[in-house]
Amino acid sequence: MSNEESIRIRTIAWHKASENEMSARIRRILQKWLPFANKQFADWAWRPSCGHFFGGAYWYGLETAYTASVFALLAKHPNYEEMMTGIPRAEVKRKAIAAIRYLGFTHDTGPEDCVRAEGRNRFCSLTKWGGRGQKFFPASQTGVTIASFGLSAWLLWDDLDKETRCLVRNVLIEYADRWCEEDPRNGAYHDTQTEENAWTAGGIAAALALFPNHPRQDSWKKGFEAWSLNAITTPIDRAREPKSIQTVTFHPDFTTENHGFAHPGYLCAGINLRGIHAIFSLIGDEVISETVLYNNEHLYNKTIKVWAQFDGLAVPIQGQDWWYNRQHERQFTHAFMNVIHGDSDASLLERRALTVIEGIQNSNEQGCLLEENGEQCIISGYQTAKDMEHTSAKDLVASCLLHLFGGAGAAPSDGDEMNARLRGVYVYPYGCSVIHRTRNSFSSFSWRNRVMGLTIPAKGCWSITPIPASYTGTVEFKVNSQRTIHSNERYVLQTERENIRDYEDGFGAMASLMRGVEELRQDVAFVSLPDGKTVYVECIQVLKSCSIAEMNTGMIGIRNEQFSAMPDLAQGHKTIYFPNQTVSYEGFYGREPNRTTDFAPVEWVQVDDDIGFVLFGSQGIRYINQHEYKKWKGVEDFLILNRRNVGTFNGPSKLVPFIVVTLPNRTKEETKSSANLTHLFTCDKEGIVLLSCERQLIFANFNATALIVRAESESKLNLNKMPLYEGINRIEGHSYFWSGSLDAFTSGFLLCEWTLENLGDEQEGTSMIEISLLPNRLYVTNRGEESVSIVLQHTDDGHRHMMALAPNITEILNF
């Protein structure tokens, strides 16, 4: 017997395992998925008793390793229900072992003639896996495969023969030996190394857990701790602990980037990928390394929890390039923070994520976790939604084991209390984003990587999708040669200038950005108000002659899924309301061409009694009911609120400003009512946009200097009950004027602090009242020729002050 063969395996602490509410719930999801996965199994004839899942030739062996972990867990689970799956436990075990053997033989350490099955992924078809001879990224990424492979083998160790055990040892030891001496990688911008460092730690963790008496245990442990500690690090961590922390993988505000933008999936990678060590430790009744816990709570509390919508998904505030339904991945993030860190909010979010996971699965006759006909949902030439099934299942395996050996976790928070506690404004200066949460809405603005705004109602991304051109839109130029991404046509990468003003309960964002090769300058403001409304203002200046093929701004992504078990979130159609017509659109993938409908400009648009839009300056509206996709992310339509039919601009000019007031969680009737209460002002200075909406005054100053402005409402207001704002409020006859000072290149809002009431009908035509509202003081002047009587009511306490004013008399009210 060789030295390797004599190495003892660590005993699994099955006596510590105890079924509970959470582990049982996840187990049943996996059991329901099992028959679907079972159909994806195929025997592999190159060696006896071998087989693979999902074609056996996906990236890094993931398809077989991840699925094998499901089969291994259920094969050993004491509460596995054969009656539910229709698959005998012995059959589940046999296929799990066959998959382990397939991976062992086709790994770099296996016989040279053993390669993977032939498949549609030409990079993996008929090749070995393991990363031998490859660069760091693809070679180290097999760590995620190694972790699941090792987990499956460990669960079934007593059932493995000598040959299979030897294959497992060779695979795990080769990875641990290869990477334990390497240094962790550094990087936070564009392509964070948190993922790479964490998956390398996870791969080493498998050998570290299974083979406690291996002579290279100390080396493995040292390497594992270095990789895992350096997975979530900021500049201050490196400065504080330069001997052990060699990397910076996160910005100081705990944002980070992958694929060139702040990506929620990669934001959580450090917690998820190195978290496998915690599962190994629980299974083996060992202490969890502190390096796996490092910075988890800071990261979770500063970003992941703050960005979470009702179902646990972190809102992609700079867009999403993967599929939207990633609740399985986030469910494990929340499960880890719940069980290992005792976070009550995580406990609640985990349960909510599971509810949606169950809803999606219960809508699919095959028990799929994503799409019923996933092979039809194309992500790339060799990736479909079906290929992401095993990835989703793997996260559920991790969560199930976490609960089985670690308990149900903390008692969940009260949802209303959590929402109240998390509401407010969060500014990420390094991630270049600002977020505003209210009780039932979420808004954000990003000024780098993807310059975009988001306004999301209570249903989250099931209602509005975070397309990377959200609000700011797309501009396609007519040019002879294709331009690079830096021309900011499909979306905008960066701004020329920006200014962010955060309030206690809202924000005002300004940005100036170039389109094309300095052909257009697009100045935008995005204001988020305390009640969840947002206001988008756009001023486009043509800088030089150019030809435009298409210009679409005010773009909104509309989710249009159908999941029968979740009609409240995904009923399969969207109804779009206009002032004089109603149109419905069915949501489905493929089968038909896109359905595109153009509409004339209107005052307001409302979507599905869920979110409304009040418009000024729109040149036309288009709805794209999308069925054809270059890349599947989910079923989503596009609502274009400002579609310009343009051809050539012959020289410098300014386009009419375009304004969108977005009303989350408003019905059609409420949107119509709000439109009647929204008034645009005419200003005495250029580059100023001012409007009032439901007792809020919203402003944007696009000028490079501070200005004192005087503005008149373009609509007749109800002068019998007039909201007053900080500054000078003037009522002259039937007109209302506001004057005040606006800082340079800034946007924001003023709230109604006082209301002017009971300016009688007989006084309206001749009255001239001026009210200067300052902090803690009111100056009220009657500039007319007749005496007037007014009532001033304070917004907060409702206190009423009655005044009788003679002509040219000023009274002062302190408060």
C-alpha positions in Angstrom: 0.0 0.0 0.0 1.4 3.4 -1.0 1.8 6.3 1.4 -1.0 8.2 -0.3 -3.3 5.2 0.1 -2.6 4.9 3.8 -3.7 8.5 4.5 -6.6 8.5 6.8 -9.8 10.3 5.9 -11.4 12.7 8.5 -14.5 11.1 9.9 -17.8 13.0 9.2 -19.5 14.0 12.4 -22.9 12.6 11.5 -23.9 12.7 15.1 -23.9 16.5 14.8 -26.3 16.5 11.9 -29.9 17.3 12.7 -32.8 18.0 10.4 -34.5 21.3 11.0 -37.0 23.6 9.3 -34.4 25.1 7.0 -32.5 22.0 6.0 -35.7 20.1 5.3 -37.1 22.9 3.2 -33.9 23.0 1.0 -33.7 19.2 0.9 -37.2 19.0 -0.6 -36.2 21.5 -3.3 -33.3 19.3 -4.2 -35.4 16.2 -4.2 -37.9 17.8 -6.6 -34.9 18.7 -8.8 -33.5 15.2 -8.7 -35.6 13.6 -11.4 -34.8 16.3 -13.8 -31.1 16.0 -13.1 -31.3 12.2 -13.3 -32.4 12.5 -16.9 -29.2 14.4 -17.6 -27.0 11.4 -16.6 -25.2 9.4 -19.2 -22.8 6.5 -18.8 -19.2 7.0 -19.9 -17.7 3.8 -21.4 -14.0 4.5 -21.3 -13.8 3.1 -17.8 -16.2 0.9 -15.8 -18.9 2.4 -13.5 -18.4 6.0 -14.8 -20.9 8.6 -15.9 -21.5 12.3 -16.2 -24.3 14.9 -16.0 -25.4 17.6 -18.4 -23.2 16.4 -21.2 -20.0 16.0 -19.2 -18.1 18.7 -21.1 -18.9 22.1 -19.6 -16.4 24.4 -18.1 -14.0 23.0 -15.5 -16.1 19.9 -14.9 -18.7 21.9 -13.0 -21.7 20.3 -14.6 -20.8 16.9 -13.2 -19.2 17.9 -9.9 -22.0 20.2 -8.9 -24.7 17.7 -9.8 -22.8 14.9 -8.1 -22.9 16.8 -4.8 -26.7 16.8 -5.0 -26.8 13.1 -5.6 -24.2 12.4 -2.9 -26.0 14.5 -0.3 -29.4 12.9 -1.0 -27.9 9.4 -1.1 -26.6 9.8 2.4 -29.3 12.0 3.9 -31.3 10.0 6.5 -34.6 11.7 5.5 -34.3 11.2 1.7 -37.8 10.5 0.3 -37.7 7.9 -2.4 -41.5 8.1 -2.7 -41.2 11.8 -3.7 -38.4 11.4 -6.3 -39.2 7.9 -7.6 -35.5 7.1 -7.6 -34.2 4.5 -5.2 -31.5 5.6 -2.8 -29.1 3.0 -4.3 -29.5 4.4 -7.7 -28.8 7.9 -6.5 -25.7 6.7 -4.8 -24.6 4.7 -7.9 -24.8 7.7 -10.1 -23.0 10.0 -7.6 -20.1 7.5 -7.5 -20.1 7.1 -11.2 -19.7 10.9 -11.5 -16.9 11.0 -9.0 -15.1 8.3 -11.0 -15.6 10.2 -14.3 -14.1 13.3 -12.8 -11.2 11.4 -11.3 -10.3 9.7 -14.6 -10.7 12.8 -16.8 -8.7 15.0 -14.5 -5.1 15.9 -15.3 -4.0 13.3 -12.7 -6.0 10.6 -14.4 -4.8 8.3 -17.3 -3.8 10.2 -20.4 -6.3 8.4 -22.6 -9.2 9.5 -20.4 -10.8 12.7 -21.7 -14.2 14.2 -21.2 -17.1 13.5 -23.4 -17.7 15.2 -26.7 -19.9 18.3 -26.3 -20.9 21.6 -27.9 -18.3 23.6 -25.9 -15.3 23.2 -28.1 -13.0 24.5 -25.4 -13.8 21.5 -23.2 -15.0 18.8 -25.5 -12.7 15.7 -25.6 -10.2 17.4 -23.2 -9.0 16.8 -19.7 -9.8 19.2 -16.9 -7.7 20.5 -14.0 -5.8 23.4 -15.6 -2.4 21.7 -16.2 -0.4 24.1 -18.4 -3.0 26.8 -18.2 -2.6 30.3 -16.8 -3.7 31.3 -13.3 -7.4 32.2 -14.0 -8.6 29.0 -15.7 -6.2 26.8 -13.7 -7.2 28.1 -10.3 -10.9 28.2 -11.2 -11.1 24.5 -11.0 -11.0 25.1 -7.2 -14.8 25.4 -7.3 -15.0 22.0 -9.0 -12.5 20.5 -6.5 -14.5 21.7 -3.6 -17.8 20.0 -4.8 -15.9 17.0 -6.0 -14.2 16.6 -2.6 -17.5 17.2 -0.8 -19.2 14.4 -2.8 -16.4 12.0 -2.2 -16.3 12.7 1.5 -20.0 12.1 1.9 -19.7 8.8 0.1 -16.2 7.7 1.3 -17.4 4.6 3.0 -19.0 3.5 -0.3 -16.0 4.2 -2.6 -13.7 1.4 -3.7 -9.9 1.6 -3.5 -9.5 2.8 -7.1 -12.0 5.6 -6.7 -10.5 6.7 -3.4 -7.1 6.9 -5.0 -8.5 9.0 -7.9 -10.0 11.4 -5.3 -6.8 11.7 -3.4 -4.8 12.5 -6.5 -7.2 15.2 -7.6 -7.4 17.0 -4.2 -3.8 16.7 -3.3 -2.6 17.9 -6.7 -4.7 21.1 -6.4 -3.6 21.8 -2.8 0.0 21.2 -3.6 -0.1 23.4 -6.7 -1.6 26.5 -5.1 -0.6 26.4 -1.4 2.7 28.0 -2.2 1.4 30.7 -4.6 0.6 34.3 -3.5 -2.9 35.6 -3.6 -3.8 38.0 -6.4 -4.4 41.7 -6.1 -7.0 43.9 -7.8 -10.4 45.7 -7.2 -11.0 47.7 -10.3 -12.6 46.2 -13.4 -11.8 42.6 -12.4 -11.7 42.0 -8.7 -9.6 39.2 -7.5 -11.9 38.4 -4.6 -13.4 35.6 -6.6 -10.1 34.1 -7.7 -8.6 34.2 -4.2 -11.8 32.7 -2.6 -12.2 29.8 -5.1 -8.5 28.9 -4.7 -9.0 28.9 -0.9 -12.1 26.7 -1.4 -10.1 24.2 -3.6 -7.3 23.9 -1.0 -9.9 23.5 1.7 -11.1 20.2 0.3 -7.7 18.4 0.8 -7.2 20.2 4.1 -10.6 18.9 5.4 -10.4 15.3 4.1 -6.8 14.4 4.9 -5.9 15.6 8.4 -2.7 13.5 8.8 -1.2 14.3 5.4 2.4 15.3 5.7 1.8 18.6 3.8 -1.1 19.6 6.0 0.9 22.6 7.4 1.7 23.9 4.0 -1.9 23.5 2.8 -3.2 25.3 5.9 -0.7 28.2 5.5 -1.7 28.5 1.8 -5.4 28.2 2.5 -5.3 30.9 5.2 -3.4 33.3 2.9 -5.9 32.8 0.0 -9.0 33.0 2.2 -7.8 36.0 4.3 -6.9 37.9 1.1 -10.3 37.4 -0.5 -12.1 40.4 1.0 -9.6 43.1 1.7 -9.6 46.9 1.5 -6.7 49.4 1.4 -6.9 50.0 5.1 -6.7 46.2 5.8 -3.5 46.1 3.8 -2.0 49.1 5.7 -3.1 47.6 9.0 -1.8 44.1 8.5 0.9 44.3 5.8 2.5 41.0 6.8 -0.5 38.8 6.3 -2.7 40.9 3.9 -1.0 41.3 0.5 -4.0 42.4 -1.6 -6.7 44.9 -2.1 -9.8 43.3 -3.6 -12.4 45.8 -2.5 -12.7 49.6 -2.5 -12.8 51.4 0.9 -16.6 51.6 0.6 -16.8 47.8 0.2 -17.8 47.9 -3.4 -15.8 46.0 -6.0 -16.0 45.4 -9.8 -16.1 42.5 -12.2 -16.9 42.5 -15.9 -16.1 46.2 -15.6 -18.8 47.2 -13.2 -20.1 46.8 -9.6 -21.5 43.3 -10.0 -23.6 41.8 -7.1 -22.6 38.2 -7.9 -18.9 38.9 -7.6 -19.5 41.2 -4.6 -20.7 38.1 -2.7 -18.0 35.7 -4.1 -15.7 36.1 -1.2 -18.4 35.0 1.3 -19.7 32.2 -0.9 -16.6 30.6 -2.4 -14.4 30.5 0.6 -17.5 29.6 2.7 -17.2 25.9 1.6 -14.5 25.7 4.3 -17.0 26.4 7.0 -19.2 23.6 5.7 -16.2 21.2 5.7 -15.4 22.3 9.3 -19.0 21.7 10.5 -19.0 18.3 8.8 -15.7 17.4 10.4 -16.5 18.9 13.7 -13.6 21.3 13.4 -13.2 25.0 14.2 -13.9 27.4 11.4 -10.9 29.4 10.4 -11.1 33.2 11.2 -9.7 33.9 7.8 -13.0 32.7 6.3 -14.9 35.2 8.4 -12.7 38.2 7.8 -14.6 41.3 6.7 -17.8 39.3 6.0 -19.9 41.4 8.3 -18.5 44.7 7.1 -19.2 43.7 3.5 -22.6 42.3 4.2 -23.8 45.3 6.2 -22.4 48.0 4.0 -23.5 46.7 0.6 -25.2 43.3 0.2 -27.9 43.8 2.9 -28.4 47.4 1.8 -28.8 46.4 -1.9 -31.1 43.5 -1.1 -34.7 43.6 -2.4 -37.6 41.7 -0.9 -36.5 38.3 -2.2 -32.9 38.6 -1.1 -31.4 39.5 -4.5 -28.9 42.3 -4.4 -30.1 44.9 -6.9 -27.6 45.3 -9.7 -27.2 49.0 -9.5 -24.9 49.1 -12.5 -26.8 46.6 -14.5 -26.6 42.8 -14.9 -25.0 40.7 -17.6 -26.0 37.3 -16.2 -29.5 35.9 -15.7 -31.8 37.7 -13.2 -33.0 34.8 -11.2 -29.9 34.3 -9.0 -31.8 33.8 -5.8 -30.0 30.4 -5.2 -26.6 32.1 -5.1 -27.9 34.9 -2.8 -29.7 32.4 -0.7 -26.4 30.8 0.3 -24.9 34.2 1.0 -27.8 34.9 3.4 -27.7 31.4 4.8 -24.0 31.8 5.7 -24.5 35.1 7.4 -27.5 33.6 9.2 -25.9 30.4 10.5 -22.2 31.4 10.9 -22.6 35.1 11.8 -26.0 35.0 13.5 -27.5 37.8 11.4 -31.3 38.0 11.9 -31.8 40.1 8.7 -29.9 37.4 6.8 -32.3 34.8 8.3 -35.3 36.7 7.0 -33.7 37.3 3.6 -32.7 33.6 3.3 -36.3 32.6 3.9 -37.6 35.0 1.4 -35.2 33.8 -1.2 -36.3 30.3 -0.6 -39.9 31.2 -1.1 -39.1 32.6 -4.6 -36.9 29.6 -5.4 -39.8 27.3 -4.5 -42.2 29.4 -6.5 -40.0 29.2 -9.7 -39.5 25.4 -9.2 -43.2 24.8 -8.6 -44.0 26.6 -11.8 -41.8 24.2 -13.8 -43.3 20.7 -14.5 -39.8 19.2 -14.7 -38.8 20.6 -11.3 -36.2 22.9 -12.9 -34.7 25.6 -10.8 -34.6 28.2 -13.6 -36.5 27.7 -16.9 -38.8 24.9 -18.0 -37.1 24.7 -21.4 -33.8 26.0 -20.4 -31.9 24.6 -23.5 -33.8 27.2 -25.6 -32.6 30.1 -23.5 -29.3 31.0 -25.1 -26.6 32.8 -23.1 -23.8 32.1 -25.5 -22.9 29.6 -28.3 -22.4 26.9 -25.7 -24.2 28.2 -22.6 -28.0 28.1 -22.0 -30.2 28.4 -19.0 -30.1 24.7 -18.7 -26.3 24.9 -18.1 -27.0 27.1 -15.1 -29.2 24.6 -13.4 -26.3 22.7 -11.7 -24.8 26.0 -10.5 -28.1 26.9 -8.8 -28.3 23.4 -7.3 -24.8 23.6 -5.9 -25.6 26.6 -3.8 -28.6 24.8 -2.4 -26.5 21.8 -1.4 -24.1 24.2 0.5 -27.1 25.8 2.3 -28.6 22.5 3.1 -25.4 21.1 4.7 -24.8 24.4 6.5 -28.2 24.1 8.2 -28.0 20.3 8.7 -24.7 20.5 10.6 -25.0 24.2 11.8 -28.6 24.5 12.8 -31.4 26.7 11.6 -29.6 29.9 12.5 -30.9 33.1 14.0 -34.6 34.0 14.5 -35.6 36.1 11.5 -36.0 39.9 11.8 -39.4 41.5 11.5 -39.7 42.6 7.9 -41.2 46.0 8.6 -38.7 46.8 11.3 -35.8 45.8 9.0 -37.1 48.0 6.1 -37.5 50.9 8.5 -34.0 50.5 9.8 -32.4 50.2 6.4 -34.2 53.1 4.8 -32.1 56.1 4.0 -29.3 57.1 1.7 -26.0 55.3 1.1 -23.2 56.9 -0.9 -20.4 54.8 -2.4 -17.8 57.3 -3.6 -15.4 54.6 -4.9 -18.2 52.4 -6.4 -19.5 55.7 -7.9 -23.1 55.0 -6.9 -25.7 56.4 -4.5 -28.7 54.4 -3.2 -31.9 55.5 -1.6 -34.1 53.0 0.2 -37.7 53.8 1.3 -40.2 51.5 3.0 -41.3 50.0 -0.3 -39.0 51.4 -3.1 -35.4 51.4 -4.1 -33.6 54.1 -6.3 -30.0 54.5 -7.3 -27.8 56.5 -9.6 -24.4 55.4 -10.9 -21.9 57.7 -12.5 -19.1 55.3 -13.6 -19.0 51.9 -15.4 -22.7 52.2 -16.2 -24.1 55.8 -16.0 -27.7 55.0 -15.2 -30.6 55.5 -12.8 -33.0 53.0 -11.3 -36.4 53.4 -9.7 -37.7 50.1 -8.5 -41.1 49.5 -6.8 -41.9 47.0 -4.0 -41.8 44.0 -6.5 -38.1 44.8 -7.2 -36.5 43.5 -10.3 -39.6 41.4 -11.0 -41.1 44.7 -12.1 -38.3 46.9 -13.4 -35.0 45.4 -14.7 -31.6 47.2 -14.3 -30.7 47.6 -18.0 -27.3 49.4 -18.3 -28.9 52.2 -20.3 -31.7 52.8 -17.7 -33.0 56.4 -18.1 -29.8 57.7 -19.8 -30.6 55.6 -22.9 -28.8 54.8 -26.1 -27.6 56.9 -29.1 -26.6 55.2 -32.3 -24.7 57.4 -34.8 -24.5 56.9 -38.6 -20.8 56.4 -39.2 -18.8 54.6 -41.8 -16.9 52.4 -39.3 -17.9 50.8 -36.1 -17.0 52.7 -33.0 -15.6 51.4 -29.8 -17.5 51.1 -26.5 -16.0 54.4 -25.4 -18.3 56.3 -27.8 -21.0 55.7 -25.2 -23.7 54.5 -27.7 -25.2 51.4 -26.1 -24.6 52.8 -22.6 -22.3 55.3 -21.0 -19.1 54.2 -19.2 -18.1 57.4 -17.5 -19.0 61.1 -16.9 -17.1 64.2 -17.8 -18.3 65.8 -14.6 -20.6 64.8 -11.7 -22.0 66.2 -8.5 -23.9 64.2 -5.8 -25.9 65.8 -3.0 -27.2 63.5 -0.4 -30.1 64.4 1.9 -31.2 62.5 5.0 -33.9 60.9 3.0 -33.1 61.3 -0.7 -30.4 62.6 -3.1 -29.8 64.8 -6.1 -27.3 63.6 -8.7 -25.9 65.6 -11.6 -23.8 64.2 -14.5 -22.4 65.5 -17.8 -21.5 62.9 -20.4 -20.4 62.8 -24.0 -22.0 60.7 -26.7 -20.1 59.7 -29.8 -16.8 61.6 -30.5 -17.9 64.7 -28.7 -20.8 65.1 -31.0 -23.4 65.3 -28.2 -23.3 66.4 -24.6 -26.0 64.9 -22.4 -26.5 66.6 -19.1 -28.6 64.6 -16.7 -30.1 65.1 -13.2 -31.6 62.3 -11.2 -33.4 63.2 -8.0 -34.7 60.7 -5.4 -37.4 62.0 -3.1 -38.4 60.9 0.4 -41.6 59.3 -0.7 -39.8 57.1 -3.3 -40.5 59.1 -6.4 -37.6 60.0 -8.7 -37.2 62.8 -11.2 -34.9 62.4 -14.3 -34.0 65.5 -16.2 -32.1 65.4 -19.5 -30.7 68.3 -21.5 -28.9 67.4 -24.7 -26.7 69.8 -26.6 -25.5 69.1 -30.2 -21.9 70.2 -30.3 -21.2 69.6 -34.0 -22.8 68.2 -37.1 -23.7 64.5 -36.9 -26.1 62.0 -38.2 -28.2 59.9 -35.8 -29.6 56.5 -36.6 -31.5 56.2 -33.4 -31.8 58.1 -30.1 -33.8 56.5 -27.3 -33.6 58.0 -23.8 -35.8 57.5 -20.8 -35.3 53.7 -21.3 -36.9 51.4 -18.7 -36.5 47.7 -18.5 -39.8 45.9 -17.9 -39.8 42.3 -16.5 -42.4 40.2 -18.2 -42.0 36.6 -16.8 -44.6 33.9 -16.4 -44.3 31.6 -13.4 -47.7 30.0 -12.7 -47.0 29.6 -8.9 -46.1 33.2 -8.6 -48.9 35.2 -10.3 -48.3 38.3 -8.2 -44.7 38.6 -9.5 -44.8 36.9 -12.9 -48.3 36.7 -14.4 -47.0 36.5 -18.0 -48.3 39.7 -19.4 -47.9 43.5 -18.9 -50.7 46.1 -19.3 -49.6 49.5 -20.3 -52.0 52.4 -19.6 -52.0 55.7 -21.5 -54.5 58.6 -21.0 -56.6 57.4 -23.9 -55.8 53.7 -24.5 -54.6 50.5 -22.9 -52.4 47.9 -24.5 -51.3 44.4 -23.1 -48.2 42.4 -24.0 -47.6 38.7 -23.4 -44.3 37.8 -22.0 -42.5 34.7 -23.4 -39.1 33.7 -24.8 -38.8 32.9 -28.5 -41.6 31.5 -30.8 -42.4 34.9 -32.3 -40.6 38.1 -33.5 -40.4 41.1 -31.2 -43.6 43.2 -31.1 -42.8 46.9 -31.4 -45.5 49.6 -30.9 -45.0 53.4 -31.2 -47.1 55.9 -29.4 -47.5 59.7 -29.7 -46.2 61.8 -26.7 -48.5 61.8 -23.7 -48.6 63.3 -20.3 -48.2 60.0 -18.5 -47.7 56.3 -18.9 -48.5 53.6 -16.3 -47.3 50.0 -16.2 -49.5 47.2 -14.7 -50.8 49.3 -11.8 -47.3 49.0 -10.4 -45.3 52.0 -11.5 -46.2 55.2 -13.3 -44.3 57.9 -15.3 -45.2 61.5 -15.7 -43.6 63.1 -18.8 -42.5 66.5 -20.1 -40.8 67.0 -23.4 -41.1 63.5 -24.7 -40.8 63.2 -28.5 -42.5 59.8 -28.7 -43.0 56.5 -26.8 -42.1 53.0 -27.9 -42.8 49.7 -26.3 -40.7 46.7 -27.3 -42.3 43.4 -26.4 -39.2 41.3 -26.6 -39.1 37.6 -27.6 -35.8 37.5 -29.5 -32.7 37.7 -27.4 -29.0 37.9 -28.3 -28.3 36.8 -24.7 -30.9 35.4 -22.3 -31.2 37.0 -18.9 -34.9 36.6 -18.4 -38.0 37.7 -20.2 -37.9 41.5 -20.3 -39.4 44.2 -22.4 -38.3 47.8 -23.0 -40.3 51.0 -22.5 -38.7 53.9 -24.2 -40.2 57.1 -22.9 -38.4 59.5 -25.2 -37.9 58.3 -28.8 -36.6 60.9 -31.2 -37.1 60.5 -34.9 -33.9 62.3 -35.9 -31.7 62.3 -38.9 -29.0 64.9 -39.2 -28.0 67.7 -37.0 -26.4 70.3 -39.2 -24.7 72.3 -36.4 -24.7 73.2 -32.8 -28.2 73.3 -31.1 -30.0 72.5 -28.0 -32.8 69.9 -27.8 -36.0 70.4 -25.7 -35.4 69.2 -22.1 -36.9 65.8 -21.3 -38.3 65.1 -17.8 -39.6 61.9 -16.2 -41.3 61.8 -12.8 -41.3 58.1 -11.8 -44.0 56.9 -9.4 -43.3 53.5 -7.9 -46.2 51.5 -6.4 -48.8 53.8 -8.0 -51.9 52.7 -9.8 -53.2 54.1 -13.1 -55.6 56.4 -11.3 -52.9 57.6 -8.9 -50.5 58.3 -11.7 -53.2 60.3 -13.5 -53.8 62.3 -10.3 -50.1 62.9 -9.8 -49.8 64.1 -13.3 -52.4 66.8 -12.5 -50.4 67.8 -9.5 -47.1 68.1 -11.3 -46.2 71.5 -12.7 -43.2 72.7 -14.7 -41.9 76.2 -14.2 -40.6 78.8 -16.6 -37.3 80.1 -15.4 -35.6 83.5 -16.1 -32.2 81.8 -16.6 -31.1 79.1 -19.1 -30.0 75.7 -17.9 -32.4 75.6 -15.0 -35.2 73.1 -14.7 -37.7 73.5 -11.9 -41.0 71.6 -11.2 -43.3 70.9 -8.4 -44.9 67.6 -7.7 -47.1 66.6 -4.7 -45.8 69.3 -2.3 -42.2 68.9 -3.4 -40.1 71.3 -5.4 -37.5 69.7 -7.6 -34.6 71.7 -9.2 -31.6 71.1 -11.4 -29.1 73.8 -12.2 -26.9 72.7 -15.2 -24.9 75.8 -15.1 -21.3 76.0 -13.9 -22.1 78.9 -11.6 -24.5 79.4 -8.7 -27.5 81.4 -9.7 -30.4 83.3 -8.2 -33.4 82.3 -10.2 -37.0 83.4 -10.6 -39.5 80.9 -11.9 -43.2 80.9 -12.7 -45.4 77.9 -12.8 -46.6 77.0 -16.3 -49.9 75.7 -14.9 -52.6 77.3 -12.8 -52.2 76.1 -9.3 -54.7 75.8 -6.5 -54.0 79.1 -4.8 -56.5 78.3 -2.0 -54.0 75.7 -0.7 -50.6 76.7 -1.8 -47.4 74.7 -0.7 -44.6 77.0 0.3 -40.9 76.3 0.0 -37.7 77.7 1.3 -36.9 80.8 -0.7 -39.3 83.5 -1.9 -42.9 82.4 -2.7 -45.0 85.0 -4.5 -48.6 84.9 -5.5 -49.6 87.4 -8.1 -53.2 87.1 -9.1 -53.6 83.6 -10.5 -49.9 83.0 -10.9 -47.3 81.5 -8.5 -43.6 82.5 -8.6 -40.6 81.0 -6.7 -37.2 82.7 -6.3 -34.1 81.3 -4.7 -30.5 80.5 -5.0 -29.3 77.3 -6.6 -25.7 76.1 -6.3 -23.6 75.4 -9.4 -24.2 72.2 -11.3 -26.5 70.7 -8.6 -29.9 69.1 -8.3 -32.1 68.3 -5.4 -35.5 69.1 -3.8 -37.2 71.3 -1.3 -40.1 70.0 0.8 -43.2 71.9 1.6 -42.8 73.3 5.1 -45.8 75.5 5.2 -49.1 75.7 3.3 -50.9 79.0 2.4 -54.6 78.5 2.9 -57.8 80.5 2.5 -56.8 83.1 0.0 -60.5 83.8 -0.8 -61.9 83.8 -4.3 -62.6 87.5 -4.2 -58.9 88.1 -3.4 -57.3 85.8 -6.0 -57.4 88.2 -9.0 -55.9 91.2 -7.2 -53.8 89.7 -4.5 -50.0 90.0 -4.3 -48.6 88.1 -1.4 -44.9 87.4 -0.9 -43.7 84.9 1.7 -40.0 84.6 2.3 -39.3 81.2 4.0 -36.1 81.0 5.9 -35.0 78.4 8.4 -37.1 79.0 11.6 -38.6 82.2 10.2 -41.3 83.5 7.8 -41.5 87.0 6.4 -45.1 87.6 5.1 -45.7 90.7 3.0 -48.8 92.0 1.4 -47.6 93.9 -1.7 -51.1 94.4 -3.1 -53.4 97.4 -2.7 -56.1 95.7 -0.6 -56.0 94.0 2.8 -56.0 90.2 2.8 -56.6 87.5 5.3 -54.6 84.3 5.1 -54.0 81.1 7.0 -50.6 79.5 7.3 -50.4 75.8 8.3 -47.2 74.1 9.4 -46.6 70.8 7.6 -45.1 68.9 10.5 -47.3 69.8 13.5 -50.4 71.0 11.6 -50.3 74.3 13.6 -52.3 77.1 12.0 -51.6 80.8 12.0 -54.2 83.3 10.9 -53.0 86.7 9.6 -54.8 89.8 8.4 -52.4 91.9 6.4 -52.8 95.5 5.4 -51.2 96.7 2.1 -47.4 96.9 2.1 -47.2 95.4 5.6 -44.7 92.7 6.5 -45.2 90.4 9.4 -42.6 88.0 10.9 -43.4 84.5 12.1 -40.8 82.7 14.1 -41.1 78.9 14.6 
